[in-house]
Amino acid sequence: MIELYYWPTPNGHKITLFLEEAGVPYRIVPVNIGAGDQFKPDFLEISPNNRMPAIVDRAPADGGEPIGVFESGAILLYLADKTRRFIPQDARGRKTVLEWLFWQMGGLGPMSGQAGHFLNYAPEKIPYAQDRYKKEVNRLYGVLDRQLSQHAFLAGDEYSIADMASYPWVLAWERLQQDPADFPAISRWIEAIEARPATLRAYKLGEQYSSRREMTDEEKKILFGQTAASVAQQKGPK
């Protein structure tokens, strides 16, 4: 059984996409990031970066003690290796999946996150920051579109953890002031993944945790105003 510490964000969706596709038994442990659940001491024992998702594998392959994993890319890779699903078993195929997984973790995700912040949440509009990150996301969409114009999926003909990592972030295109219609291969790829039964189940599951309302000022403070000192204060004395 996998315990999934989850909230319906792009990074959270990555893991439900995998678990639903692979048919792995799992249990959701909600981590309400707007309420600050990610800073609770018990969660920090699993995810020291105070970010969800995280998992605890109660039945690891080695038969030993439960294994905790944090960071969405590491979780996808752990689950793919555990199940031998959605990652090629040959060295060359595995290499390609890992390249595109790391591309998402190091580029598409962080740049989309910064663009989303300055375009939608920043208390003051900073044109340079908005333009800087919007253009970088657009460049990354171009990279993605070029790859997908040559292959059905990011790493080739087979759906993989690289696609699961990138898809939820690309779905935020409207808030990032991008248009997949400008990128026909991306549009085709979105439609293909969107139609998968596991994708439908994963996103349906997330709806029960989504309030579909504007973020409050207090939630913004929790999400965007933390420092090392404030996190340590929430943890309390050792």
N, C-alpha and C positions, 0 to 999 in steps of 0.2 A: 504494500500500500504506500502510495506517495501522498504526503501531506503538502499541499500547495498553499503557500502564503501569498495572497492574491488580492488585487484590486483591478477593475477593468480599464487599464491603461494600455497603450501599445505594448509595453514590455510584459504586462500581465497576460495579454492575449496570446503572445508568442507561446507561452507554456500550455495554455488550454488547447491551442491549436494542435500541439504535438500530442498531448495526452488523449485527446479525442480521436486523432488519426490513428494512434498506435493501440487504442483500446486498453490503456494501462489504468488499473483501478486507482482512483485518487479521491482525496477529500479536501474540500476548500476550507481554508482558514482565512476569513476576511481580514485584510489589513487596511483599515480606512485611513488613507494617507491625508485626507483633509482634516481628520480629527487627531492626527499625530500618532496613530498606532505604530508607525514605523520606528518610533523612538523609544518604545517600551523595552525595558531590560531583557525580557524573555525573547523578544524578536531580535534584539541586537546580538544575542548569543548565536543566532543562526546567520544573521546578515549584518556584519559589523559596519557596513557602509550605510546603514539605516535606509535601505532602499528595498522595495519589493520588485519583482517576485523573489521568493526563496523556496526551497523544498527541503523536506526531510524524507529520505528513503528509509522506510521502516523494514525493508527486506532487501538489503544490498546483496549484490552478486557474491560477495565473499562470505556471506553468512554471519558477519560480525555485527558490531554495534551499528545503530542507525547512522546514516551519513547525511549531513546537512550541506547544501550547496546554495551559494548566493551568486548573483549576476546572471542575467537572463541568457547570455551566450554560453556561459559555462553550464547552466542548467540544460539547455538544449543539447549540448555536446554530451553531457553526462547521460541524459536519457537516450540519446541516439546510440551511444556505445552500449548502454545497458540492454537495450532491446534489439540492437543491430538493425534498426529501422531508420530510414530517411537520411542515411549517410552511407556512401559506397564503402565497401570493404576492401577495395583495391587502393593502392597508395596514390595513384594519379587522380582517381575520382574523389577520394577523400580530401586530397590537397585542394582541389577546386572548390569543394563545398566549404572548406575552412577559409579559403581566401574571401569568399563572398559573405560568409558569416562575420568575419572580422571586419570586412568593409562596412557592413551595417553597424556593427558595434562601435567602430572607430569614426565613422563618417556620417552615414545617413541618420542614425539615431540622434547623436549629439547635435548635429547641425539643425535637424528638424526641431529638436527641443529648444534650441536657442531662438530659432526663427519663430516658433510658436509663442515663446515667452515675450519677445519684443513686439510681435504683431498683435498679441491678444491680452497679455497680462501686465505688462510693464506700466507702472503708474504714470509715467511720462513718456510721450512718444519721442523716440530718438531716431530720426530719419536715417542716419548713417548705419546704426545697428540693424534697423529693419531691412535696409537695402543690402547690407553686407550678408546677412544670413539668408535672406530670400534668394539672392543670387547664387549662393553656395548650394542651397537645396536644389535650385534649378539645374545647376551644373551636375549634381549627383543624379538627378532624374535623367539627365542626358546620358550619363554613364550606364544607368540601369536600362534605359530604353535601347541603347546600342547593344548591350549584352542580350536582352530579350528579343531583339530582332534577329538574332542568330540561333537562339535556343528556345525551347518551349518554357524552360524554367531557368532560374539563375545559374545553376551549375551544370546544366545540360538538359537531357530529355526527361529526367526524373525529378519529381517534387522532392524537396529536401528541407533540412532545417535552415538552410540559407533563405529559402522562400518564406518560411514561417517567421523568420526574424525580420524580414523587410516588409512583408505585406501589411502588418498593422500600422507601421509608420507611414506608408504611402497612402493609406486610407485617410490620413489627416490632411490630404492635399488642399482641401478648400480653406482650412484655417491657416495654411502656409502660403496661400495665394498662388497656388500652382494649379495647372489644369492638365489632367492626364490626356485630354483630347489633343494636346500638343505633342503627346508621346504615344503613338498608336500601339507600340509593342507593350507598353505598360498597361494600357487600357485592356488589351487582349488578355494579359496575364492576370489582372485584377478580376476580370470576369471569370476566368478559369478557376481561380482559387475560391472566389466568392460562391461558386456553384457547388463546391465540394460539401457533402453532408456534414463532415466533421467541422468545417468552418461555420456552417449554420448553427450547429450545436454549441460550439465554443462561444460565439457571439450572443446567442440566446441566453446562455448561462450568465454572461456578464451583465445582462440587462437588469437582473434582480439586485445588483449592487450599484447601479448607476442612477443618480438622482435627476439627471438631465436638467440641471439648473445652473445659473451663473455661480461661479465661485465667490464665496463671501470674503470680506477683507481679512477675517480671522484665519480662514483656510489659506489665503495667499500668504499670510504671515508665517504660518506653519510650513508651507511648502517652499517658500522662496526666501525666508529670512533667517535661516539657521546658520550658526557658526559653530566652531569646535566647542566654544565655551557654553553655548546654549544647549547643545546636545549633551554635554557632560552634566550640566545642571539637571536636565530631565532624567538622566540615568540615576542621579542621586549619589551619595557617598558610597565608596567601596567598603 
